[in-house]
Structures are given as structure tokens and as C-alpha cells.
């Protein structure tokens, strides 16, 4: 039979269960856009910037059981999308990137958008293909999807020349898509799991440390924590891997950059079960964790084992399979119930008290004529139903969310982490709301990050998506300006010009609300939810107080200073002291 390349792309996307593509049409992909306009199951969404489209696709993959997809023009479109593709790559998020390509049937070179895209995207994708004939299209899409979702997930890239899209070509069949067989555990892995169970059974103070790789195994993690009466901490990206309201949940991090409940709960940990975490820079508070424990490391990517922290046992595989087998091993030989109950009662009381004390510390902080972050997140948590989605950007507000907001559902708190790209929140919130229209979606974004991608709220307006964007407006790039203030006593390029958010709200068709002080918090958040239910986005201009540093910021500053050799340490301290005596301009 003969089919155009665009028809084959549509067939493949429908078979793969793709719900939306994000991108901008151009001369190299209009044929695919025309095909998708007639699809009953795949809706193409035009965005205002390909980077925003990539953030939307990333957020769709993080919060659904189907993948987000991009449909972009080559060269310029790919370059602009690379921020979001890179975010997905470093955070382990599956994404299907479809790009047009220059013609291969004319004999001419130096065409518009002509460049080696496969070389361009190689460092930030799991695989990249250039289609050369029609019969490759459907099998390549299926192969790419499987690669994107196998092992540690990530983005994949397919380039389709415009002439193959436009004109019919021979294909043997239109195959349906079938999923790969479910993975199983081999004998060697099961033997290692037996050793892990024995190690945990003998531990005096076991602990669980969960990353994004554990978000699909929340129920099993809860059962395991309760079986061991062990404290649970998460990474930043893994914040929603364990319900925050559970009495064994201690918070983000386990070292000197962690919240007090987590730092104290893990102070005497002798066996640490880490699931789905790479022990990267943010997860470890700039590598400030000093192990007191023997490490059992579970991850689907064997490259992470022993990279930063040596493991007693390394177990490669899917967290759900491994935790199921581990629970079977632990329950096969009953644990000492009386001892566990006693340990659990002491631990739960200590975690609850530490959490309460830390919140009270924030509530007691004098924010003057601005909004107290502790009061803001306390009220937001009270008002939002548990099934709400909260999405952050990159900045100081990210760690306020991590320390002050209780995530209660798996994959319902989303934050960019290892690529750490500013501008993520607004488009990600739009993507989440598009695929969860009946759930409240709230974005927490700094004013600097909002300047990058805030106009993408126009896409929310176009599609009737009532996302709420709380813009933490302090007039600075606060995470960096705080880091500048101690060593430099001045702020270089981190003070922003005046931002009139009301004008932006009017431009994109959004409601605008202003939150000036603490008494405004509850009524403004209530009003924002009422307005968002009408199907229009809402910008909440929050005059936030950033004068109190998070534990994370304090911890990493201290860790990085102490890591310096004595000469550089004295130089940095001396410069900071001198500039307070003789301020610089």
C-alpha cells in the first residue's frame, strides 16, 4: 500500500496513545499538523515558544500514564525546545520529540533549517533517528517509544524530511503497537534482595530515602516504612513519592541541608535503603551528607551505583518489583513487634514535634509588610484538596515549597531538578491542567522565572484552562542574590526592574489578584480558586518576604564554605568582612 509520511505519523501516534502534541507549525511539518487536525484521539496544541512546549510535554509525562510529545520545526524549533528536552533527560522523564526535516529529493544543499539535528540532540536524548523511507516510520516510532520508557526513561527524537511527509510511499503494513513483556527479577537479583532484607532486619535504625524513581511505588514504600518503623525522607524531585501527612515522613533531604525533622530522624541511621535516587547535588545538599550508614541502593539505572556514595548492596530494577520482593522477604520471618512498636512511637513523636517546631519558627518570623512564606503555604495546604497539583519553577520558592508544603499524592507535586531550568512552571502547569481539567492546578513561580515564560498563559486562556499562577514577587533573583549577599555584600545582575503583573494578566486574558500582606492570604487564595473554576487563568501577585533563608540554602552555603581549603576559606571570609566595613558600590 501507499501512504504519506504524515499519515503514517498519525497512525503511529494514535497507536502509542499520545493525547497531545506541543509545538509550532512551520513549512517543514504542516503536513503532519494537517493530519492530526483530523485525528479523533491526538490533539495538536500550538504554543508560543518551543521551549514551553517541551516543558508542557515533560509535565504531561510526569503526571500521566501516557507520554508527552513535541511536534516542532527543525533547527530553530529544536534549538528552542532543547531547554525542556534537557530537563526531561536529566530528570528521567519520557518524551517523544518529532521534528520536520529538510527535503532529501531535490539535490540541493544550504536549505532553510538545514543542519545535523541528530548530532545536536545526541547529548540530551536516549536515541535519535532520521527517517529515509516511508516503511521506517511506524516501526521507528514504536522503537523510540519503547526506548523512551525502558530503563531510566528519557526523551527520544525522530526527524522526518518534509518530502517524506508530503508524498505517498510504499509500506508493507500498518502494524498495531504492542507493549513489551513485563520485566521480571532474575535469580541474582532475588539473592541480593534476600541479603538486603537480612541487613534491614538487623538494623537498629533503618531509614528510607526516596527519589523520583520511587513515585510509582508509593503504596509499597508506605508498607515497607511501616513494617520497619523507619523514617522516610525524599529528594527534591521525589517529594511526592511518599505522603507528607504520614507520621513517618520526615521531609526533604537527610543531611545538614535537610529540614530538622529529617536531619534528626536520620542522625543515627545505620542502614539506608535508597530507592530511585542518584545521590546528585541537590538531593545531597551539595554533597554535604556524611554517611553513618550502610547503603542499599535500588535504581533502574546501574550507572548511578557507587557514583557518589558507596553501596553495600546495589539492586538494579524497577522499584515496584524490588519492593514487592523485599516486602515478601521481610514478612517471611516476623520482625520483633514489641521492639518495632516502641521504636516507632518514639520516632513518630520526634518527627511530629520537629515538624511543628519548624513551622512555628516560620510563623513567628516577622515579615513586616510582606507575605510570610510559612503562613502562605500553611493556608494553601488547608485550602487545596489532596488531589490538587502543585508545580514549581527553579528558585528560592522551590525550597520553600519543599520545606513548607505537604505533598499528599504521588506525582502531584512537580519540580524541575537536575537540569534546573528557569521558566518551567507556567507551561508545565498549563500542560498538567490540559490533561487534568477537573483538578486544581497551582503554579508557584518566582518573578524572574515568570519573566521567561509567563506569556504562555495565553495558551491556557485559548483552551479555557483555569490554572493559578502564584508569582512570588520580590524584585530579585532571590536564590542567587541571597547567595551573593554573604560573600560579596552586593548583588550583581540579580535585581530586577519593576514588573507590572497586572498588565501581563490583561495581555494574556488572565484574572489578576494582588496579595500584599498576611491578612490577604486566605481571601485571595479563595478568590483565585473561584475565578479559576470559570476556565480562565489567574495570576496572583504575591509580595513575598524572602528575608528568612531556607534550611537548604543555609546548609549548602555552609557545606560549600567548609569544603574550601584553608587559604580560600580565609580569603572568602576576609573579603566578606571587609566589604561590610567598606561597602562596595
Secondary structure, DSSP 8 states (H G I E B T S, - for coil): -EEEHHHHHHHHHHHHT--EEEE---TTTHHHHHHHTT-SS-EEEE-S-HHHHHHHHHHHHHHSSS-EEEEE-TTHHHHHHHHHHHHHHHHT--EEEEEEE--SSS---S-TT-S-HHHHHGGG-SEEEEE-SGGGHHHHHHHHHHHHHSSS--EEEEEEEHHHHHSEEE-S--------------HHHHHHHHHHHHHHHH-SSEEEEE-GGGGGGHHHHHHHHHHHT-EEEE-STTGGGS-TTSTTEEEE-SSTTS-HHHHHHTTT-SEEEEES----TTTTTTTT----SEEEEEES-GGGTTSSS--SEEEES-HHHHHHHHHHHHHHS---HHHHHHHHHHHHHHHHHHHHHHHHHHHTS--TTSB-HHHHHHHHHHHS-TT-EEEE-SSHHHHHHHHH----STT-EE---SS--TTHHHHHHHHHHHH-TTS-EEEEEEHHHHHHHGGGHHHHHHTT---EEEEE--SB-HHHHHHHHHHHSS-SS-B-----HHHHHHHHT-EEEEE-STTHHHHHHHHHHHHHTTT--EEEEE-B---S--HHHHHHHHHHHHHS-HHHHHHHHHHHHHHHHS---
